[in-house]
């Protein structure tokens, strides 16, 4: 029987600093564990499943190991964001900047049986509610040990962004922004599998010919290739 446990902590803070600066902070942490349904013993006899070589049916002991450790799936996220407003002769600016870090960790050992052995029989016979393996010439004893225990996989994405919504008079507004993402990841053996970064700029302009809002024309440019987790 498979069971899932989960704990979640969150913290959210907002603050106003003066008349032009607004700040926000967010933090969350999740601890998750998935226990595999499988054999409840590592005994060599009671923990070894038998597989019918003709049709693949399994009997005697469940597949996987239900007592060899959970599948741990944890993550945490921290984000900082600041919004600044300024108005003057050059127009009004609403500048948003921030930082976001998301980290994911998973640790699991995929045991295929309780005993680390499986028996593949040539066939099986069913008499009433009892299944008997046919241990003939095509019978195989298969071992599935885990030679190197998982150290856990780790993936972290760091993001920094800034965006300026610049309103230049009543008829023209600009949207200027840039985002930097960097990710680092390690596999279950501790090897580096991801180490990359990307800069994503964007530029937009909107023109209101009459200043009444009835007609507008806009153009924009952005790097649309996915580079990481979207900030809030």
Helices and strands as residue ranges (DSSP letters): E 3-17, E 21-35, E 49-52, E 58-59, E 71-88, E 91-107, E 117-121, E 123-127, E 130-134, E 140-143, E 153-168, E 172-186, E 192-207, E 217-222
